[in-house]
Amino acid sequence: MQVYRELRIVTARPSAEEEARAPHLLYGVRPAAEPSHVAWWRTEALSAMETAHARGLLPILCGGTGMYLAALTHGLAAIPDPGPGARAEARALLAELGPAALHARLAAVDPETASGLRSGDSQRIARAYEVWRGTGVGLAAWQAKAPDTPANWSFRTVLLDPPRPSLREAIAARFAAMLRAGALEEVRALMALDLDPALPAMRAHGVPELSSHLRGEIGLEEATERAISSSGRYTKKQATWFRHQPLTLEADQFKINSRISNSTQLSETLTGGLLNFIETGG
């Protein structure tokens, strides 16, 4: 979500001061009206990694979306670009028919892919339809092909896995900080663009809840509680993903099982261990 330029605050992107301390790439590079997808992100991430390496810098990828990170470390089937025509047709059909009807149409031409999608998952349905329309091959068939792995890179994983109670406290504190920083105004500006509510940017944590508040449907306190709960559920899914689908071998993982706050420096032991892990691969 941090790729969307309209959502600096609500996605907790690095501040301008933080970005000035070290080069940051792929933050705020895409308009909210253009949904990103894993193949696009992987291509851009690999390019950014090459850019950093060419400057003599160590690329550090920060994020929590397991599917995207796994596509980078494990590879991704090379799916041809369906082209703007197929993309426009899929978006038009989604707007005209709705996700359930487009899902039914997809099932008629690509039942394998359709069977793995919920009938209300509008963005993935549209993506699957545009791939079939533009390439003549179903998305699931493309994904079954051998992945294109980044052979020139080796990866180390630093996994933050704090206890659930402290994580809940951190989520609540971060959302309060977002509100103080202008999250309501940011969401109001996003709503003014009158975008499709099914777009990924419109479903970023905090956006649906604050949008409901700005429309007068719920109070700010309820919107805040809903957003915190939604983020909490997502972090639980993240933990489950990384537990069952590790990005790297166990020897290439470094786990931090406590919360790291902005006001507390890492201990010298932890810092030294982390740097040694990165430099030696464990």
Backbone bond lengths (Angstrom), bond angles and torsions (degrees), N, CA, C in turn:
res aa  C-N    CA-C-N  psi(-1)  N-CA   C-N-CA  omega(-1)  CA-C   N-CA-C  phi
1 M - - - 1.455 - - 1.534 112.33 -
2 Q 1.332 115.91 -22.58 1.459 118.74 -177.65 1.526 112.81 -72.54
3 V 1.326 117.42 -4.59 1.466 119.35 176.27 1.531 111.19 -75.99
4 Y 1.338 117.91 -17.71 1.469 120.36 -174.97 1.528 110.57 -82.77
5 R 1.323 115.04 123.45 1.458 119.74 -171.71 1.526 113.45 -67.97
6 E 1.335 117.67 -25.63 1.462 119.83 -177.98 1.528 113.22 -77.80
7 L 1.331 117.61 -7.67 1.463 120.61 -170.65 1.526 112.56 -121.97
8 R 1.296 117.54 59.32 1.466 120.20 177.04 1.528 111.29 -70.27
9 I 1.334 116.84 -47.69 1.466 120.27 -172.18 1.522 111.91 -75.49
10 V 1.332 116.36 -52.08 1.460 119.71 -170.78 1.532 112.81 -71.38
11 T 1.327 117.87 -17.39 1.465 120.32 175.30 1.523 112.06 -99.84
12 A 1.347 116.43 5.03 1.468 121.55 177.76 1.523 112.38 57.99
13 R 1.331 115.33 42.17 1.461 118.77 174.51 1.526 110.03 -65.50
14 P 1.323 117.89 156.74 1.466 119.58 176.30 1.525 110.65 -56.31
15 S 1.314 115.36 145.07 1.462 119.88 178.31 1.524 109.87 -72.86
16 A 1.327 115.92 168.39 1.464 120.15 177.99 1.529 110.39 -60.43
17 E 1.333 116.42 -36.56 1.464 120.42 179.39 1.526 110.83 -66.05
18 E 1.331 116.18 -41.49 1.466 120.18 178.76 1.523 111.03 -66.77
19 E 1.321 116.87 -39.70 1.461 119.89 179.84 1.525 111.50 -66.83
20 A 1.344 116.70 -25.30 1.462 120.23 179.88 1.531 111.78 -75.70
21 R 1.334 116.97 -18.30 1.465 120.57 -177.46 1.519 112.50 -79.56
22 A 1.325 117.21 -25.65 1.468 121.92 -179.32 1.521 108.28 -158.20
23 P 1.325 118.39 152.64 1.471 119.84 179.30 1.529 111.29 -62.00
24 H 1.331 116.79 131.97 1.467 123.09 176.17 1.528 107.94 -120.57
25 L 1.313 116.87 129.17 1.459 121.26 -179.29 1.526 110.24 -120.76
26 L 1.320 116.24 153.67 1.470 125.09 176.60 1.527 113.71 69.51
27 Y 1.309 118.16 19.25 1.461 120.99 172.84 1.526 108.84 -100.68
28 G 1.341 116.56 127.05 1.456 120.51 175.89 1.511 114.08 64.13
29 V 1.327 117.70 37.42 1.464 120.64 -175.66 1.523 113.31 -102.33
30 R 1.332 117.64 -5.29 1.465 120.36 -173.17 1.527 109.75 -130.85
31 P 1.336 117.83 135.34 1.468 119.48 177.24 1.519 111.10 -69.47
32 A 1.313 115.83 149.60 1.467 120.57 -178.83 1.520 112.27 -61.09
33 A 1.322 117.35 -24.64 1.469 121.21 -178.85 1.519 112.49 -72.23
34 E 1.340 118.04 -15.51 1.461 121.97 -178.56 1.525 109.90 -109.10
35 P 1.322 118.15 106.45 1.470 119.30 -179.13 1.520 111.54 -65.90
36 S 1.310 115.96 136.30 1.461 119.20 175.32 1.524 108.22 -88.46
37 H 1.303 116.70 159.30 1.459 121.03 176.25 1.516 108.23 -141.05
38 V 1.307 116.60 166.86 1.454 121.08 -168.67 1.528 112.54 -62.77
39 A 1.332 118.21 -37.48 1.464 120.01 -178.98 1.525 110.61 -65.44
40 W 1.339 116.35 -42.10 1.474 119.95 177.89 1.514 110.02 -61.69
41 W 1.357 116.62 -48.09 1.457 119.86 -176.74 1.523 111.15 -62.09
42 R 1.324 116.74 -41.19 1.461 119.93 -178.40 1.524 110.93 -62.57
43 T 1.326 116.60 -44.01 1.464 120.29 178.47 1.521 110.89 -60.44
44 E 1.325 116.50 -46.21 1.461 121.11 -179.09 1.528 111.14 -67.07
45 A 1.339 116.89 -38.70 1.461 120.06 -179.86 1.524 111.07 -64.90
46 L 1.330 117.08 -43.36 1.461 120.15 178.22 1.521 111.03 -62.75
47 S 1.328 116.78 -38.81 1.461 120.65 177.34 1.526 110.69 -64.31
48 A 1.335 116.48 -42.33 1.463 120.50 179.03 1.527 110.91 -65.09
49 M 1.322 116.81 -37.24 1.459 120.68 177.55 1.522 110.78 -63.97
50 E 1.320 116.88 -41.92 1.467 120.82 177.62 1.526 110.59 -62.97
51 T 1.336 115.84 -40.16 1.464 120.36 178.61 1.523 110.84 -61.36
52 A 1.333 116.53 -46.13 1.463 120.83 179.51 1.525 111.01 -63.26
53 H 1.329 116.14 -44.30 1.465 120.56 -178.78 1.525 110.90 -62.80
54 A 1.326 116.72 -39.26 1.466 120.64 179.62 1.526 111.70 -64.32
55 R 1.326 116.35 -24.49 1.468 121.15 178.25 1.524 112.28 -89.92
56 G 1.330 116.05 3.85 1.450 119.89 -178.25 1.510 113.69 77.22
57 L 1.330 117.18 24.31 1.457 122.29 -177.25 1.524 110.60 -111.22
58 L 1.326 115.81 151.98 1.461 121.46 176.94 1.526 109.33 -86.66
59 P 1.333 118.71 118.47 1.470 119.76 177.93 1.531 110.81 -70.27
60 I 1.319 116.75 127.66 1.463 122.82 175.96 1.521 107.40 -119.59
61 L 1.317 117.06 117.33 1.462 121.61 -178.96 1.524 108.72 -98.76
62 C 1.321 116.11 121.29 1.461 121.66 -178.59 1.523 109.39 -110.09
63 G 1.305 116.66 132.38 1.453 119.01 178.25 1.508 110.97 168.96
64 G 1.312 114.89 177.26 1.444 118.07 -177.92 1.510 114.62 -136.57
65 T 1.335 117.60 7.51 1.462 120.00 -179.51 1.523 108.92 -87.50
66 G 1.329 115.75 102.67 1.451 120.41 -172.70 1.507 114.36 -57.47
67 M 1.337 117.34 -41.14 1.458 120.33 -177.15 1.526 110.93 -62.10
68 Y 1.332 117.19 -40.43 1.458 120.37 -179.37 1.528 110.74 -68.40
69 L 1.327 116.72 -45.91 1.457 119.84 -179.36 1.525 111.54 -66.23
70 A 1.331 116.83 -37.06 1.465 119.94 178.11 1.521 111.10 -65.90
71 A 1.322 117.11 -35.54 1.461 120.40 177.38 1.522 110.59 -62.70
72 L 1.322 115.87 -30.54 1.456 120.11 179.45 1.525 111.03 -77.84
73 T 1.324 117.39 -46.78 1.464 120.08 -175.39 1.522 113.22 -79.51
74 H 1.329 117.44 -36.05 1.466 121.19 -176.70 1.522 113.22 -97.74
75 G 1.318 116.74 -15.21 1.450 120.35 -178.46 1.512 112.43 99.03
76 L 1.309 114.91 168.20 1.462 121.75 -176.69 1.516 107.90 -146.64
77 A 1.313 116.25 139.18 1.460 119.48 176.44 1.525 109.85 -59.64
78 A 1.310 115.96 137.36 1.466 120.76 -178.68 1.527 109.46 -76.50
79 I 1.318 116.60 104.89 1.464 121.97 -179.80 1.525 108.41 -101.46
80 P 1.322 118.69 121.56 1.468 120.24 179.41 1.524 111.48 -59.68
81 D 1.314 115.80 151.16 1.461 120.36 175.77 1.525 108.54 -66.64
82 P 1.338 118.63 122.34 1.467 120.13 -179.15 1.520 113.44 -65.16
83 G 1.325 116.78 -20.51 1.460 120.14 179.63 1.516 112.51 96.71
84 P 1.324 116.46 155.79 1.473 120.56 -177.01 1.518 113.86 -63.51
85 G 1.336 117.88 -30.66 1.458 120.52 -179.65 1.519 111.90 -64.81
86 A 1.334 116.35 -48.27 1.463 120.82 178.76 1.516 110.77 -64.80
87 R 1.325 116.22 -37.55 1.466 120.26 179.86 1.520 110.75 -65.32
88 A 1.322 116.26 -44.94 1.463 120.40 -179.92 1.528 111.08 -64.94
89 E 1.332 116.41 -39.25 1.463 119.80 179.34 1.526 110.87 -64.15
90 A 1.326 116.77 -43.28 1.464 120.46 179.94 1.522 111.03 -62.53
91 R 1.331 117.10 -42.29 1.472 120.53 -179.86 1.523 110.69 -66.99
92 A 1.325 116.09 -39.20 1.465 119.68 179.75 1.525 111.00 -65.69
93 L 1.327 116.43 -42.28 1.463 120.07 178.78 1.526 111.33 -66.31
94 L 1.322 116.59 -37.41 1.457 119.87 177.96 1.523 110.54 -62.30
95 A 1.333 116.10 -43.30 1.460 120.06 179.62 1.523 111.56 -68.08
96 E 1.329 116.71 -36.62 1.465 121.00 -176.65 1.529 112.51 -78.40
97 L 1.333 116.67 -44.61 1.461 121.02 -171.83 1.525 113.87 -97.17
98 G 1.332 116.14 -28.55 1.454 119.67 -172.28 1.518 110.72 90.22
99 P 1.329 118.05 161.21 1.471 120.81 -174.52 1.524 114.39 -63.66
100 A 1.333 118.29 -39.13 1.471 119.85 -176.86 1.524 111.50 -64.23
101 A 1.334 116.61 -44.15 1.461 120.15 -179.51 1.526 111.09 -69.22
102 L 1.341 116.52 -38.09 1.464 118.74 177.73 1.528 109.98 -68.04
103 H 1.313 116.91 -34.24 1.462 120.77 175.87 1.528 110.36 -61.97
104 A 1.330 116.41 -41.15 1.469 120.49 178.21 1.522 110.71 -64.76
105 R 1.337 116.44 -39.37 1.463 119.91 178.16 1.527 110.30 -66.39
106 L 1.326 116.71 -39.81 1.462 120.51 177.11 1.524 110.65 -62.99
107 A 1.335 116.71 -40.86 1.466 120.82 -179.59 1.521 112.00 -61.04
108 A 1.333 116.48 -29.68 1.463 120.24 -179.25 1.526 112.00 -72.22
109 V 1.345 117.25 -28.26 1.465 120.08 -176.32 1.527 112.50 -109.73
110 D 1.322 117.13 -24.85 1.462 121.54 -178.27 1.531 109.07 -142.84
111 P 1.333 116.79 70.16 1.470 120.11 -175.21 1.522 113.58 -62.17
112 E 1.322 117.45 -30.91 1.465 120.11 -177.91 1.527 110.80 -62.66
113 T 1.332 116.20 -48.40 1.460 119.76 179.31 1.518 111.03 -68.15
114 A 1.324 116.32 -43.94 1.469 120.74 -177.09 1.519 111.89 -60.13
115 S 1.320 116.91 -34.32 1.467 119.94 -177.31 1.522 112.26 -65.95
116 G 1.316 116.90 -20.75 1.459 120.36 -179.88 1.512 114.11 -97.04
117 L 1.330 117.22 6.15 1.462 121.38 -177.91 1.519 111.01 -117.59
118 R 1.324 116.06 140.10 1.460 120.15 172.70 1.525 109.48 -72.18
119 S 1.315 116.74 145.03 1.466 120.51 -175.98 1.520 112.85 -66.74
120 G 1.328 117.42 -13.71 1.458 119.73 178.69 1.514 113.74 -102.24
121 D 1.330 117.61 0.83 1.468 121.42 -177.43 1.524 109.12 -83.20
122 S 1.311 115.55 78.39 1.466 121.36 -168.21 1.523 113.92 -59.35
123 Q 1.336 117.89 -43.50 1.460 119.78 -174.99 1.530 112.12 -69.08
124 R 1.317 117.31 -41.28 1.473 119.41 179.15 1.529 111.07 -70.87
125 I 1.324 116.66 -33.78 1.467 119.78 176.75 1.524 109.97 -64.84
126 A 1.331 116.17 -46.41 1.467 119.94 179.38 1.524 110.88 -62.92
127 R 1.327 117.18 -41.03 1.460 121.02 178.38 1.530 110.55 -61.95
128 A 1.339 116.90 -44.86 1.465 120.50 179.84 1.523 111.18 -63.65
129 Y 1.326 116.33 -39.83 1.466 119.42 -179.32 1.525 110.61 -67.22
130 E 1.320 117.29 -41.18 1.469 118.97 -178.82 1.522 111.07 -66.93
131 V 1.338 117.33 -35.13 1.470 119.97 177.22 1.523 110.23 -64.69
132 W 1.333 116.78 -46.62 1.468 119.09 178.40 1.524 110.60 -62.87
133 R 1.327 116.63 -44.07 1.473 120.54 -176.70 1.523 111.51 -65.54
134 G 1.322 116.86 -38.11 1.456 120.06 -175.35 1.512 114.88 -86.38
135 T 1.338 117.59 -25.15 1.467 119.88 -176.08 1.521 113.55 -114.62
136 G 1.327 116.82 -17.78 1.456 119.95 -176.89 1.517 113.52 78.43
137 V 1.331 116.61 3.63 1.465 122.33 179.84 1.522 107.91 -126.46
138 G 1.326 116.94 139.39 1.457 120.86 -178.73 1.516 113.09 -68.55
139 L 1.322 115.79 153.02 1.461 120.93 -178.55 1.524 111.40 -61.10
140 A 1.330 117.58 -42.06 1.465 120.35 179.83 1.526 111.28 -62.06
141 A 1.321 117.01 -36.48 1.466 120.65 178.47 1.524 110.70 -66.19
142 W 1.331 116.08 -40.80 1.463 119.54 176.76 1.523 110.26 -63.13
143 Q 1.330 116.43 -44.31 1.462 120.62 -176.31 1.518 112.57 -67.35
144 A 1.321 117.22 -21.91 1.465 120.90 179.66 1.524 112.29 -77.28
145 K 1.334 116.82 -13.16 1.461 120.42 -179.96 1.525 109.82 -72.09
146 A 1.329 116.19 162.12 1.463 120.96 -178.88 1.522 110.19 -58.27
147 P 1.319 117.54 134.10 1.465 119.94 -178.09 1.516 112.62 -70.66
148 D 1.304 114.55 151.80 1.462 122.49 175.99 1.524 106.95 -91.74
149 T 1.332 116.75 95.23 1.463 120.31 -174.73 1.523 111.03 -86.47
150 P 1.341 117.14 145.80 1.469 121.15 178.98 1.525 110.69 -78.69
151 A 1.319 116.72 84.07 1.465 122.00 -170.28 1.528 113.11 -62.52
152 N 1.324 118.66 -25.50 1.457 121.06 -174.88 1.525 113.56 -83.17
153 W 1.319 117.51 0.02 1.460 120.41 -175.07 1.521 111.01 -122.27
154 S 1.320 115.71 143.57 1.467 121.18 168.08 1.524 106.59 -117.36
155 F 1.318 116.10 145.16 1.460 120.49 -171.80 1.525 111.42 -118.55
156 R 1.318 115.82 145.01 1.455 124.26 171.17 1.523 106.92 -122.28
157 T 1.321 117.20 140.04 1.454 121.50 -177.54 1.523 110.59 -109.70
158 V 1.327 116.18 127.03 1.461 122.19 170.59 1.521 106.19 -109.59
159 L 1.323 116.76 110.90 1.461 121.97 -173.67 1.522 110.55 -107.27
160 L 1.330 116.15 120.45 1.463 121.37 174.77 1.527 108.10 -89.44
161 D 1.317 116.56 118.45 1.467 121.08 -176.05 1.529 109.84 -136.13
162 P 1.339 117.39 68.75 1.468 120.27 -177.61 1.522 111.56 -73.85
163 P 1.329 118.01 162.43 1.469 121.08 176.95 1.523 110.68 -59.71
164 R 1.335 116.60 147.28 1.464 121.04 -176.63 1.529 113.55 -56.93
165 P 1.340 120.25 -44.77 1.472 118.67 -178.63 1.524 113.36 -59.48
166 S 1.336 116.77 -43.40 1.460 118.89 -179.77 1.520 110.95 -70.41
167 L 1.326 116.60 -29.34 1.460 119.81 177.72 1.521 110.58 -67.37
168 R 1.323 116.71 -41.79 1.465 120.95 177.13 1.528 109.98 -59.90
169 E 1.323 117.23 -42.20 1.462 121.01 178.00 1.529 110.60 -62.41
170 A 1.321 116.05 -40.97 1.462 120.30 -179.38 1.523 111.30 -65.74
171 I 1.334 116.84 -40.39 1.465 120.95 178.89 1.521 110.31 -62.67
172 A 1.338 116.31 -44.80 1.463 120.69 179.90 1.524 111.00 -63.30
173 A 1.334 116.56 -43.26 1.463 120.24 179.98 1.525 111.00 -65.33
174 R 1.318 116.37 -39.59 1.465 119.27 -179.64 1.522 111.06 -66.78
175 F 1.342 117.32 -40.29 1.462 118.76 -179.35 1.521 110.73 -67.04
176 A 1.332 117.06 -37.96 1.462 119.97 176.24 1.527 110.43 -61.59
177 A 1.333 116.28 -40.25 1.465 120.21 178.18 1.525 111.06 -65.56
178 M 1.331 116.90 -36.95 1.465 120.78 177.44 1.526 111.05 -61.93
179 L 1.322 116.34 -43.20 1.465 119.69 179.49 1.521 110.42 -62.81
180 R 1.332 116.68 -41.91 1.469 119.77 178.67 1.524 111.22 -65.06
181 A 1.327 116.59 -30.49 1.471 120.88 -177.24 1.524 113.20 -82.71
182 G 1.346 117.67 -8.15 1.463 119.74 177.47 1.511 115.48 111.81
183 A 1.340 117.87 26.53 1.465 120.44 -179.16 1.523 112.23 -60.70
184 L 1.333 117.30 -38.28 1.466 119.83 179.66 1.522 111.29 -61.32
185 E 1.318 116.00 -44.08 1.465 120.04 179.99 1.528 110.55 -65.98
186 E 1.324 116.57 -36.52 1.459 120.44 179.11 1.524 110.64 -65.01
187 V 1.319 117.29 -43.97 1.462 121.08 179.46 1.527 110.33 -68.81
188 R 1.320 117.25 -36.46 1.474 120.02 177.09 1.531 110.35 -61.01
189 A 1.321 117.13 -42.39 1.467 121.08 178.23 1.527 110.81 -65.50
190 L 1.328 116.79 -36.95 1.467 120.52 177.66 1.522 110.35 -65.27
191 M 1.326 117.47 -42.73 1.462 121.78 179.49 1.526 111.16 -62.41
192 A 1.321 116.29 -32.72 1.461 120.56 -178.95 1.525 112.10 -65.61
193 L 1.332 117.32 -18.57 1.466 120.82 178.14 1.523 111.91 -76.16
194 D 1.337 116.88 -12.77 1.473 123.00 177.01 1.529 111.17 55.10
195 L 1.318 115.77 51.44 1.462 121.26 -178.29 1.525 110.89 -87.23
196 D 1.328 115.39 163.00 1.460 121.96 175.61 1.530 108.47 -60.20
197 P 1.329 118.77 122.52 1.470 120.24 -178.52 1.521 113.75 -63.12
198 A 1.341 117.26 -13.53 1.464 120.27 179.28 1.527 112.34 -84.07
199 L 1.333 118.34 -8.63 1.458 120.70 179.59 1.526 110.08 -63.09
200 P 1.324 117.52 146.52 1.469 119.76 -179.33 1.523 113.47 -54.56
201 A 1.323 117.71 -41.85 1.465 120.20 -178.68 1.516 111.92 -61.40
202 M 1.324 116.86 -31.77 1.460 120.68 -179.37 1.527 111.49 -77.29
203 R 1.324 116.56 -10.39 1.462 120.62 -179.47 1.525 111.90 -111.37
204 A 1.343 116.85 9.99 1.461 120.12 176.95 1.526 109.57 -60.30
205 H 1.313 116.69 146.75 1.465 120.11 -177.83 1.526 110.26 -54.27
206 G 1.314 115.46 126.10 1.453 121.19 -179.63 1.505 113.90 100.20
207 V 1.329 117.47 -29.63 1.467 120.14 -177.62 1.529 111.85 -68.52
208 P 1.340 120.90 -51.35 1.472 119.18 179.46 1.524 112.56 -60.16
209 E 1.328 116.34 -39.32 1.456 120.35 -177.36 1.529 111.66 -69.04
210 L 1.328 117.04 -45.84 1.461 119.70 179.47 1.524 110.95 -70.76
211 S 1.325 117.07 -30.43 1.469 120.10 175.37 1.524 110.16 -63.80
212 S 1.331 116.92 -42.66 1.467 120.61 177.71 1.522 110.77 -61.04
213 H 1.317 116.03 -39.79 1.466 119.45 177.65 1.525 111.25 -65.01
214 L 1.320 117.03 -44.42 1.466 120.80 -178.08 1.524 111.99 -67.46
215 R 1.327 116.87 -24.59 1.469 120.23 175.20 1.528 111.72 -83.51
216 G 1.319 116.91 -1.08 1.453 121.02 178.34 1.512 114.35 82.05
217 E 1.327 117.39 15.10 1.468 120.76 -176.50 1.526 112.76 -84.01
218 I 1.321 117.01 -32.69 1.466 121.70 179.26 1.521 108.85 -141.35
219 G 1.327 115.88 161.04 1.450 120.44 177.22 1.517 111.56 -78.18
220 L 1.318 116.33 167.53 1.460 120.57 -178.44 1.527 111.32 -66.16
221 E 1.321 116.99 -36.55 1.465 119.67 179.81 1.527 110.98 -62.92
222 E 1.331 116.64 -43.31 1.463 119.65 178.78 1.523 110.90 -67.58
223 A 1.330 116.74 -40.22 1.466 120.10 177.89 1.525 110.58 -60.39
224 T 1.320 115.89 -41.20 1.462 120.70 179.52 1.522 111.11 -63.22
225 E 1.333 116.69 -46.31 1.460 120.72 -179.05 1.530 110.84 -63.92
226 R 1.326 116.62 -40.22 1.464 119.89 178.92 1.524 110.87 -64.21
227 A 1.321 116.65 -42.81 1.465 120.40 -178.87 1.523 111.03 -64.93
228 I 1.322 116.56 -41.56 1.466 120.61 178.61 1.527 110.37 -63.61
229 S 1.331 116.70 -43.04 1.467 120.70 179.22 1.522 111.38 -64.67
230 S 1.337 116.53 -41.17 1.460 120.69 179.01 1.524 111.07 -62.16
231 S 1.332 116.09 -43.85 1.462 119.94 178.50 1.521 110.81 -64.63
232 G 1.336 116.41 -38.16 1.458 120.07 178.67 1.516 112.38 -62.57
233 R 1.329 115.99 -42.29 1.471 119.44 178.07 1.524 110.72 -63.75
234 Y 1.323 116.16 -38.02 1.462 119.66 -179.19 1.529 110.91 -67.09
235 T 1.333 117.21 -41.30 1.464 118.97 179.63 1.526 110.96 -64.34
236 K 1.329 116.69 -31.42 1.469 119.82 176.20 1.524 110.30 -65.82
237 K 1.348 116.25 -40.90 1.461 120.13 176.61 1.526 110.79 -64.06
238 Q 1.349 115.78 -39.74 1.459 119.22 177.80 1.525 111.08 -59.04
239 A 1.332 115.65 -47.71 1.463 119.92 -178.19 1.523 110.94 -60.79
240 T 1.328 116.35 -40.52 1.464 120.62 178.58 1.522 110.75 -63.74
241 W 1.339 116.31 -43.49 1.471 120.85 180.00 1.523 110.30 -58.36
242 F 1.332 116.84 -53.58 1.457 119.87 -173.88 1.527 111.95 -70.05
243 R 1.330 116.96 -23.00 1.461 119.98 177.17 1.526 110.69 -73.43
244 H 1.324 116.81 -38.46 1.467 121.11 -175.02 1.532 113.32 -98.97
245 Q 1.327 117.31 -19.08 1.460 120.49 -179.45 1.527 109.35 -132.48
246 P 1.325 117.69 68.39 1.469 120.68 -177.47 1.518 111.97 -59.92
247 L 1.315 115.13 145.45 1.463 120.54 -178.63 1.520 111.84 -75.57
248 T 1.324 116.23 -29.08 1.464 120.90 -178.41 1.526 108.66 -139.14
249 L 1.327 116.19 171.61 1.457 120.79 175.22 1.525 109.76 -63.06
250 E 1.322 116.07 157.52 1.469 120.23 -176.52 1.524 111.87 -58.22
251 A 1.324 117.14 -35.43 1.462 120.56 179.85 1.520 112.09 -65.55
252 D 1.320 116.69 -20.74 1.462 121.25 -179.35 1.522 111.86 -102.16
253 Q 1.340 116.96 20.49 1.462 121.51 179.16 1.526 110.51 -115.39
254 F 1.323 115.41 141.49 1.462 122.20 175.93 1.517 106.40 -127.74
255 K 1.338 117.33 114.08 1.459 121.17 -175.04 1.524 110.91 -103.42
256 I 1.317 115.01 136.79 1.462 122.01 174.57 1.519 106.65 -116.30
257 N 1.323 116.87 112.65 1.463 121.28 -171.76 1.523 113.66 -100.01
258 S 1.321 116.76 20.35 1.457 119.63 176.79 1.512 108.71 -131.83
259 R 1.322 116.08 159.67 1.455 120.61 179.95 1.517 109.79 -75.54
260 I 1.317 116.66 136.60 1.462 122.07 176.98 1.518 107.48 -109.49
261 S 1.314 117.73 113.62 1.463 120.63 -179.96 1.513 109.81 -95.09
262 N 1.330 115.98 160.99 1.461 120.45 -179.68 1.523 111.88 -64.85
263 S 1.328 116.59 -23.60 1.458 120.39 -175.02 1.527 112.92 -92.44
264 T 1.319 116.75 -4.55 1.465 120.46 -176.44 1.520 109.91 -119.40
265 Q 1.326 116.14 121.27 1.454 119.53 178.58 1.523 109.89 -77.65
266 L 1.309 115.39 150.46 1.460 119.46 174.75 1.524 109.37 -64.07
267 S 1.306 116.13 145.56 1.459 119.54 177.68 1.522 109.43 -63.82
268 E 1.335 115.98 157.14 1.462 119.98 -179.75 1.526 110.72 -61.81
269 T 1.329 116.16 -36.52 1.463 119.67 179.83 1.518 111.12 -63.98
270 L 1.349 116.22 -46.59 1.455 120.29 -179.55 1.517 110.90 -65.80
271 T 1.333 116.51 -42.65 1.463 120.04 179.71 1.524 110.77 -61.75
272 G 1.330 115.82 -46.47 1.458 119.26 179.73 1.512 112.23 -62.72
273 G 1.332 115.84 -41.86 1.459 119.61 178.78 1.509 112.43 -64.17
274 L 1.330 116.23 -39.68 1.460 120.60 179.99 1.522 111.05 -66.07
275 L 1.329 117.04 -45.43 1.464 120.07 -179.87 1.527 110.91 -64.22
276 N 1.320 116.76 -41.06 1.465 119.96 177.94 1.520 110.98 -63.42
277 F 1.336 116.36 -39.56 1.465 121.21 178.68 1.521 110.75 -61.43
278 I 1.336 116.76 -45.85 1.463 120.82 -178.52 1.527 110.86 -64.25
279 E 1.330 116.02 -41.85 1.462 119.96 -174.88 1.524 112.99 -74.99
280 T 1.334 116.84 -32.20 1.463 119.54 -174.11 1.516 113.86 -109.84
281 G 1.336 116.79 -8.71 1.461 119.56 -177.47 1.510 112.25 76.38
282 G 1.344 116.36 32.69 1.451 120.20 175.86 1.509 112.13 111.95
